[in-house]
Amino acid sequence: MNKVPNLRHEIVTLSNDLKLVFQYVTGENSKEQIAELLKEHIEKGELTLHVNGKPLEKDSPDIEQYLPQYIDARIMNLANSALLVG
């Protein structure tokens, strides 16, 4: 189940991709480290990035360009959902 309580004691449902990111946003990993960890999931086919509604192939050179934006957006989503302390 992808449901977790947030800091406001509400239940938040995490998408599978957000759940992957959430496990690495611990305060111990830099964004660069999170990117490297997520690349492993991309290579295994466990995560697919989409640009303009279209999936990027796991060997696409565009992944390097879009992954930092993807991570920033997911961290903002977690923060807006009151799932991060800081």
Secondary structure, 3 states (H helix, E strand, C coil): CCEEECCCCCEEECCHHHHHHHCCCCCCCCHHHHHHHHHHHHHCCCCCCEECCEECCCCCCHHHHHHHHHHHHHHHHHHHCCCCCC
